[in-house]
Amino acid sequence: EIVLTQSPVTLSLSPGERATLSCRASQSISSNYLAWYQQKPGQAPRLLIYGASTRASGIPDRFSGSGSGTDFTLTISRLEPEDFAVYYCQQYGASPWPFGPGTKVAIK
Amino acid sequence: QVQLVQSGAEVKKPGASVKVSCKASGYTFTDYFIHWVRQAPGQGLEWMGYINVYSGGTNYAQNFKGRVTMTRERSISTAHMELTSLRSDDTAVYYCARRPPQVAFDYWGQGTPVTVSS
């Protein structure tokens, strides 16, 4: 079973700054089936990135994903006020399909 | 437009069962798997399993095997998740989500809070 770790736990930044979030898998993820989600309080998660680097429909281009194998990165090029939230990665290449523990992007 | 609308909040006693429904609209129900994910208060996301809506086949996370049953009613485009032998640590928001081929979970239900308390 693949285990995902995310770092940092919390990222404190100001609007306009660049955010870099990391997701590491305990073993290689097949076909780079790695997704990123954003979740705000009281809301369901929202798909941002799938296939490690493909933006989901309607996602602004300030969000980008990269990586392969076991190391993946979500980058938010310039933080907007609405981007402060928790971000989860998930592998969906092989069952089970766990999520990482999440990274909170907080306002500094 | 695609929508997944879940049933309302539930309060259950320990040892009881809960059945959560997820009604799909705006797409061909049988073309996509439905997954279930839960989130305990203040915690992260936990994948529970999925149902192949076309065939009815299921795949459950190890943590839930023996306690969870996922079903669907194709005639009314609705998926169900039943969890038995409830414990206090089953208190969580339960989500359904749609998964297209090669893509992750692109649409989610609004979530169903389930509280387990004596």
HADDOCK unambig.tbl for C-alpha pairs under 7 A between the chains (distance, minus, plus):
assign (segid A and resid 35 and name CA) (segid B and resid 104 and name CA) 6.32 0.50 0.50
assign (segid A and resid 44 and name CA) (segid B and resid 108 and name CA) 6.55 0.50 0.50
assign (segid A and resid 44 and name CA) (segid B and resid 110 and name CA) 5.95 0.50 0.50
assign (segid A and resid 44 and name CA) (segid B and resid 111 and name CA) 6.71 0.50 0.50
assign (segid A and resid 47 and name CA) (segid B and resid 105 and name CA) 6.61 0.50 0.50
assign (segid A and resid 47 and name CA) (segid B and resid 106 and name CA) 5.69 0.50 0.50
assign (segid A and resid 50 and name CA) (segid B and resid 103 and name CA) 6.05 0.50 0.50
assign (segid A and resid 50 and name CA) (segid B and resid 104 and name CA) 6.03 0.50 0.50
assign (segid A and resid 51 and name CA) (segid B and resid 103 and name CA) 7.00 0.50 0.50
assign (segid A and resid 92 and name CA) (segid B and resid 104 and name CA) 6.73 0.50 0.50
assign (segid A and resid 96 and name CA) (segid B and resid 61 and name CA) 6.14 0.50 0.50
assign (segid A and resid 97 and name CA) (segid B and resid 47 and name CA) 6.33 0.50 0.50
assign (segid A and resid 98 and name CA) (segid B and resid 46 and name CA) 6.75 0.50 0.50
assign (segid A and resid 98 and name CA) (segid B and resid 47 and name CA) 5.86 0.50 0.50
assign (segid A and resid 99 and name CA) (segid B and resid 45 and name CA) 6.20 0.50 0.50
assign (segid A and resid 99 and name CA) (segid B and resid 46 and name CA) 6.67 0.50 0.50
assign (segid A and resid 101 and name CA) (segid B and resid 44 and name CA) 5.72 0.50 0.50
assign (segid A and resid 102 and name CA) (segid B and resid 44 and name CA) 6.74 0.50 0.50
